[in-house]
Amino acid sequence: MSAAFQHRHAAHCESGTVANLLNHHGLPIGEPMAFGLGGGLSFAYLPFVRIQEMPLIAYRVPPRAIIRGVRKSLGVHFRIERFSSVAAGEARLDALLDQGQVVGLQTSVYWLPYFPEDMRFHFNAHNLVVYGREGDDYLISDPVGEHPVRCHRDDLNRARFAKGMLAPKGTLYFPTGVPGRDIPPKAIRQAIHRVAWSMLAPLPVFGAGGIRGLARSLGKADPAKPDNLRLVGHIVRMQEEIGTGGAGFRFLYAAFLQEAAQPAECPALAEFADRLMDIGDAWRAFALAAARMVKVRDPFDPPALAEHLFALAAAEKGFFTALKAAVS
Amino acid sequence: MDAQDVPQDGNATLGGHRKAVYARGAGGAIVAVESAGWEAEEIVTLQAVDVFDAYAEAARARVVAGLSSPLEYWMYARRMDIATFAQSCGVWRWRIRRHFRPAVFARLSPKLLKRYAAALGIAPETLRTLP
């Protein structure tokens, strides 16, 4: 593992970290493939879970699910460690780096000083790679950053041991056994099937049903209440946050489907990729309409936004029904 | 989205950074493209930032008026609500709320003050003041 670590810019932190780690270990895999094999795409609207006063809305699977999915699909072994004390976590990271290991970390976003000020919120499930240390600085390849950065020991410790929801507890991980370079067709099809299945779950909180559930609550929102405009901003922020291109990870998953067509031995996936790009564009149109209302360029009209979401729910339901049939 | 349509709005919220987004390239292949940001995203990010700034400024006014303690200001200045802050420092919410009362805050033990300060990433002396 003495070869220099190669930083590659990614849209999403977890898929980027996993892809870059596996590459370093000789498995040529891009971010979209890692995201797809990890079954990264999802939708969840949990109005009863409040984070910073807002309901939980996610366009992707919960933290660490991508690592788990990739592990399962490729048979790659990851060693995952957590620590009960800062000192133990710091010592272990240093020891691994001194052995030449490249290590993935779970951290808080807020306490990373190299993050742009306005992007620093208390989100505890960020992922990044540490590939070395110099003096009191760690050398960091944060996949959502364009270039590698440095971070002081005290700052990284704080970010690794931030408390609260999804507390990272110093979590670090690295692959220990990377099997062959080929990705089995069956693994790809199963990963797609899993995502399609969850997007079609008959519940008003997950998948297409979750989008409908969100549309219903939004449609009933009182436009006179400022808090509801905050909810609209929150929906878009979750859809957009860090590199999804405004489409809530739909573009990233489309890139995976396109790439998967050949290895999965299912040429139809390329057409599905195009269809999902169109759905992503519709999400962008929704985001734009919503942002104009937040900025009060357009009057706040909850039913109009709800209509957008109902249409998206229907489009995704149709899409994933067909996709599920194609890989079954 | 096609590669040439990837927004390059130069968001202030990205602080000069660019991010990778996936878009359709010339040959139809979906590739990662560098984006300098999208205005829609800037609007909603600033909205979220502004909420905490407004809370912090309201808290500052209360502290100046003697109605609250600097603890409340610093909590919002660190973009935390009371639930997040309670989890970060491991103190019950009602206890934190009680420590927002200036008279109670003035009597806080150095130990608890240190614990609050650590969760907020500031020095204990700073916690007693407003910036």
Interface residues (C-beta under 8 A of the other chain):
Chain A: H9 A10 A11 E31 P32 R50 Q52 E53 Y110 W111 P116 E117 D118 M119 R120 F121 H122 V144 G145 E146 R158 A162 K163 G164 M165 A167 L229 R230 G233 H234 V236 R237 E240 I242 G243 T244 G245 G246 A247 F251 L252 A254 A255 Q258 A273 M277 G280 D281 R284 A287 L288 A290 A291 R292 V294 K295
Chain B: M1 V6 P7 A12 T13 L14 G15 G16 H17 R18 K19 A20 V21 Y22 A23 R24 A29 I30 V31 A32 E34 S35 W38 E39 A40 E41 I43 V44 T45 L46 Q47 A48 V49 V51 R78 R79 M80 D81 A83 T84 Q87 S88 C89 G90 A119 G121
